[in-house]
Amino acid sequence: MGKIDREDMLELTRRMTLKRNCFSRIAGAYLDEEGFVDGTFNRHFQRLSSKDQQMNLDIAKAIPFSDTNVQLKEYTFEEADRKPGSIWQFLMALKECELKNDAMLDAFYEEFGGKYRTDGSYAVYFFYGSYDVPLKASDKESLWESEEVYQFIICAVCPVSGDYEPGEPECGFLFPAFKDRSSDMHRINIFQADGRIQQIESLKKILFSQS
């Protein structure tokens, strides 16, 4: 298991504000305690109200802004995890389509609901974002010329109550990993809230074929 550079995560989260928003789409599903889908949504992020944008930015930002290498850890997709039909291939396709394929998302929610274990109803949130990674000078000051465009998805799993009101994320991930200020397709950063052992083990079984 590799180490995550805290500065990489902070660089990303600075683009997760109303004024510097890196997200263009949000999608998700509400599932009951047995894993059955109660409803889904898929929207252009910037067409949400400012209040809803802020609420969802807080959910998305919680993943990379969490305690690096304690709550948020780096995992590697081995060759066996990247075979045809794997979740890795699925995530790559979701990133490439920018979360615009509802049929693909529905298939993921069904797979997720069949394997994920938690107490009570919950929501699976997906965020698609892109970030023009600026070049850095030798003194670490930005040169403002884009080195690459980092395209990524964040997944956050939150308990819900009442009228689908989300609580704080209990687990989730950032894919592909943002490592050395670049995209690493073979790695993923996985988040686990304190004490959520059952949830993180379920998530790892979904993501990795050998888990």
Helices and strands as residue ranges (DSSP letters): H 6-13, E 23-31, E 37-44, G 45-47, H 50-61, E 72-76, G 79-82, H 87-96, H 102-115, E 122-136, E 142-161, E 165-166, E 171-175, E 177-179, E 182-184, E 187-192, H 197-207
